[in-house]
Structures are given as structure tokens and as C-alpha cells.
């Protein structure tokens, strides 16, 4: 009789054991979830299920960056262009204008006694008076002009050159020197054979890209 009961119990376990084990697992999961929820924690089963998509694949977990932050910190972003430096000018001597700029019309020359263009201005100055650079630049050339005498030419930014003529033969700079506005270039002389009838002066001319410019317009750049 006892053997029959034992055989029947084993047969019952064989037939129903799978469902019993499944039921016990469900009870264990529910019990552990209940206690974890009471302690303020999320069951691991719930966490893992939240990361599974409908197709069964895990959703990406890499955090995305804020687009604004990426743009703001991009090292390749070009800097805003700065404004070009303006040319600061000063008058090479303080004298008044004896003969004005006349590149587009004829002016009477008292030395040659004829009418001709005058691509500069003659500024009154005493012989031996200092002549200074009209703007920052470099000494481009120094030569003895057959008409306007000893001449120093400075090169500046934006295509400008300034020409200082009727200087004394002993100049204070040499070719290649870098000068600032106000640097002494030499002194007023009497070397301009084409302007000997005029009182002592500096013959000052300005060119922009080899085109003569009224020096008064050049002084107005500052």
C-alpha cells in the first residue's frame, strides 16, 4: 500500500513537477520584488526589461551631447576677423604750405618760369630743421633726385609711399630701417635745383599704388 502511494507521488511529480517549479519561481520573484520596492530599489528584472526594445535588442546607452556645447567648444571655429589697423599720420614739418598739390592741373614754377604739375606740397621750414616720418613704415630707398634733390622714400601699409625731398645730403636713416611716425629722417637742405627760387622748404609727396595723392588727404587718414 505504501509502495503504491510512493509510486503515485512520484508519478504526480513527474507529470506536474514542471508547473510546481514554475510556480515557486514566480512566488520567489514576486516576494523579492515586494521587499525591494519597500526598500526604494528597482528589481534587476525590471531594469533589464526596460533596456530591451520591441525586437529584443538592447537600446543604446551612450549619452548624447548637447549640440550647442559642441559648437561653442569647437576648436576649429574661425575667430572673428579683426578690423585692419588704421594708418596714423603726422606732418613731417610744422611749416605752412607754400605750393599746393597740383597733380591734375598745371601750376606756375618760379624757378623754371613755366607751368607744370606739382605732385606734392612744399612746406616751409628752416634749413637744418628736422624732418620726421609722416607714418609708421620702412625706408624703401634713398637717392639724389636730379630735380628735387636728396630724397628719402618710406613704404607704408595699404600701398602708400611718402617722399621727402630737398633734404640735406646727410640723412639719419638707411635703406631697410623700420621707422615710426615722428622718427627723424634728416634735415631740410637746399638740394632741390628745380625749386631754388622758393624759400627753404620740404618738398613732400604721397603716392598710393604709384598714383599721386594730395598730402592733405593723407594727413586726414588719422
Secondary structure, DSSP 8 states (H G I E B T S, - for coil): -HHHHHHHHHHHHHHHHHHHHHHHHHHHHHHHHHHHHHTT---HHHHHHHTB-TTS-B--------HHHHHHT-TTS-----------B--SS---EEE--EEEEEEEETTTTEEEEE-SEEEE--TT-EEE-SBSEEEEEEEEETTTEEEEEEE-GGGEEEEEEEE-SS-S--TT-EE-TT-EEEEB-S--GGGTTS-SEEEEEEEETTEEE-HHHHHTT-
